[in-house]
Structure formats: structure tokens, C-alpha cells
Amino acid sequence: MISPNLLEIERCIRALSVEQQLWLLESIAREIREREYTKEILTNVKPPQEELGEIANELKITTEISQFNDEFASSEIL
């Protein structure tokens, strides 16, 4: 069921000029797109602690690779 408030808004919109209705429509569409874009970005953002954990793991792997390279460097010379 459509609320009385919504019917009142529709009545007010019909009273606007076509130019005003188009402006309102474009404004509402822009706001919805921005809200959805922001929601999509925030959905894909990881919590800071998770990001820090991934960075720490990457640093640990980089350090281990460096250690392996150092260990095998001496055997490559021979």
C-alpha cells in the first residue's frame, strides 16, 4: 500500500514545471548512483586489522624469500 506521504509527494511533483521535474529526477538519480557507488566501495574495503595482517604476511614472505636467496647464493657461486 502506498503511504499518504508518498501520494502527497507525487501530487507536489505534478505541480512542478517539466524543467523542475527533470531537475528533481536527475538529482534523485545522481544521489542513488552516488549512494550505490559508495556502498560498493565500502563493501569491498577490508577492516584495518585485516589489511595490517595481510601486509605483515607479505613482509614475512618477502623476508623469507630474501633469506632463501641468501642461503642459496653461496651454493650458486660454487
SULJODA-V411990 format. One record per pair of residues at least 4 apart in sequence whose ideal C-beta (glycine too) atoms are under 7 Angstrom apart, sorted by the first residue. I is the first residue (numbers start at 1). J is the second residue. D is the distance in whole Angstrom. If there is no record, write none. Layout:
I:J:D
I:J:D
//
This chain:
2:6:5
2:7:6
4:8:6
5:9:6
6:10:6
7:11:6
8:12:6
9:13:6
10:14:6
11:15:7
13:21:6
13:24:7
16:20:4
16:21:5
16:24:7
17:21:7
18:22:6
19:23:6
20:24:6
21:25:6
22:26:6
23:27:6
24:28:6
25:29:6
26:30:6
27:31:6
28:32:6
29:33:6
30:34:6
31:35:6
32:36:6
33:37:6
34:38:6
35:39:6
36:40:6
37:41:7
38:42:6
39:43:6
40:44:7
41:45:7
46:50:4
46:51:5
48:52:6
49:53:6
50:54:7
51:55:6
52:56:6
53:57:6
54:58:6
55:59:6
56:60:6
57:61:6
58:62:6
59:63:6
60:64:6
61:65:6
62:66:6
63:67:6
64:68:6
65:69:6
66:70:6
67:71:6
68:72:6
69:73:6
72:76:6
73:77:7
//
